[in-house]
Amino acid sequence: MGRPHLEMLSRRELSLLFPQVEVVRSSWEPMVAGIAVEARMQAAEYGTPKMAAERGEDSKLFKDHLIWTLDGSAADRLERGFGLVDWRTYVESCEGHKEKKAAKLGREPKMLRGYYGNPSRLEIDVDLDPIEGTDATADNVPGGMVFGAISTARGIISTPIDHKALGGNGEDVDYMDKLNAPRRLVGKVSLDQDPYENLRAAKAEYGIDPSQIVVTYLNRPRNQHVIDAVERFGARHNPIKAGDLAPGLRASLEPGEDGVLHLLMGSGGWQEGVGVAAAAKSWGGVAEGRIVRLRQENGQDFYIPDNKILRIDDLIPGDADQSMAIFAAITDIPEFGMRGVDMQNGRVMTFAADQNERRGFRIITHDIQSLFAA
């Protein structure tokens, strides 16, 4: 979907049309906080798949329907929220009600993509995941959030299509081979090098013991090369089942007081990679990726990475000082010490990349009653 009224504008002219970053951030924080509260209430009303199994229901089917409901409700609420702001929002990509889930449940997919909100000379690009960590949200375990990456107009890469002519399914590419690391490692680590060489470069730059490096990766057979490198180097493993967005954000920041360096490597979600890149662009960190295409043969899945490496300016061509990542915690987010929605005490927490903060981000605790007072 083209945007001809912006095609003749330079990057500088586009940046002048962008609303003040703090205005966008301050509007999005309460919006995603409210969606997180509603998602937690919906999940609590449904109950967990484990509870469904105890009632004698098909827990897998129950979970599929719960995830569909959570994703769709959050996407609907975001769409309504776009109409309440004083600028126009262009959605590059959104995971709500994906095609595969729709087909599985026999329903029509609902995807947010294109223009939303009020016609205006002010425009932003966003990459959305209405519920990042749908399994975590459904099971009420850490990792559930409402997430958005934001940048200037034409500031976020469009999700590639896995074209049928190339043997694909004609849908969005789902996977990215990625590398996330802090600012000090820019120019020292890259997907041009193998994971072991990147670990050597990180150790040399920080002058730390291998045991002070934690590598997060999705625990999948396709990431065995990362697992082998971490083991051989003597770094610490942090294998995860799903949800590499929060670990990617943590990996894009410098070590904390404990001196532990966090890195994220291997193949994971495409949108999560783009979301982390928006924050890394703001922080000056490392965010690189390669398209990974899924192919199936004789009942087996094969993940094939492209040769082309996408650098941070390919993923987020928008301006660094006007790019950000924002999320609200539905369940606990341990990477940042955030608690999930606390209905008993009426609190919900949001995270936003913020160059004005010493840590590079701000965490705000919102009063739930105030969020819904209007």
C-alpha positions, 0 to 999 in steps of 0.5 A, a space after each residue: 500500500 503506497 503513500 504517494 503524498 509522502 513519497 516526494 518528501 525528504 527524510 528531514 522534511 518527514 522528521 519535521 512533520 513528526 509530532 514530538 516524541 514525548 507526546 507520542 510516548 505519553 499517549 501510547 503508554 496509557 493506551 497499551 496499559 489499558 489494553 493489558 488490563 483488559 487482556 488480563 481480565 479476559 484471561 482470568 475470566 476464561 481461566 487457564 488451559 490447565 483449568 480447562 483440562 481439569 474440567 475435562 475440556 480439550 485444553 489445546 482447543 480451549 487455548 487456541 480460542 482463548 488466544 484468538 479472543 485475546 489477540 482480536 480484542 487487543 487489536 480492536 482496542 488498538 484500532 479504536 485508540 488510533 482514532 483518538 490521537 491527533 496524528 495518523 498511524 500507518 501500521 506496517 505489520 501486526 500479529 493480531 489474528 494471523 492467517 494461520 490461526 484463523 484457518 486453524 479455527 475456521 475463521 476469517 483473519 483480521 489484520 491491522 495494516 495500513 492507515 488508521 486515525 485522523 487525517 493529518 500532516 503528522 504521521 508515524 509508522 508502527 509495528 504491532 503485536 497486540 499480545 506478545 506472548 499469547 501463550 504466556 498470557 493464556 497460561 498466566 506465566 511471565 512474558 505476556 505484553 502489549 507491544 508497539 514499535 514506533 518511528 517516523 513516517 516510512 521509518 520501519 521496514 515492511 514485513 517481507 512476503 514469502 512469495 509463492 514463486 519462491 516456494 513460499 506460502 504467500 504470507 508474511 515472513 515469520 522468522 528472522 536470524 538475529 543478533 542483538 547487543 549493546 552499543 559498545 559492540 557496534 562494529 565488533 559483533 555482526 552476523 558476518 561472523 559466527 556466534 563463537 567469533 562474536 562471543 570472543 569479540 564481546 569478551 575482548 571489548 568488555 574484558 570479562 570472563 566468559 561466565 559473565 556473558 549470558 546468551 539468550 536464544 529460542 530453544 529450537 533445533 535450528 539454533 543448534 549452532 548457537 548452542 554449540 558456540 555458547 557451550 564451547 566458549 563457556 558463556 552462560 545459556 539462557 534457552 527460552 521456549 518463546 518470546 524473545 522480544 524482552 530478552 532482545 531489549 535487554 541485550 540491546 542495553 549495557 550491562 547492569 550493576 552485576 556486570 553481566 553482558 546479555 546477548 541475543 542470538 539465533 532465529 526467532 520471530 520477525 516482528 520481535 526482531 523489528 520491535 527490538 531494532 526500534 529500541 536499539 536504534 534509539 539506544 545506538 545498539 546492535 540489531 541485525 537480522 536475516 530473513 529466514 524462510 520456512 520450507 517443508 519437505 517430507 513432513 520436516 521443517 527446514 529454516 533457510 536464512 537469506 544471505 543478505 544481512 539487514 543492518 539496523 538502518 535497514 530494519 529501522 530507517 527512521 530517525 534514532 531520536 524519534 524511534 522507540 519501543 513501548 510495552 505494557 506488562 500483562 504478566 511478569 517481565 523478569 528482564 526488567 523486574 516488572 510485575 504483571 497486571 495487579 488487579 488486587 492493588 489496581 496497578 499496571 506497568 509500562 516500559 518505554 525506550 527513553 533517551 532522556 533516562 539514564 538507563 535508556 528507558 522508563 518504567 511507569 506504574 499506572 493506576 488502573 482506576 484512573 486509566 478507565 475513569 474517562 
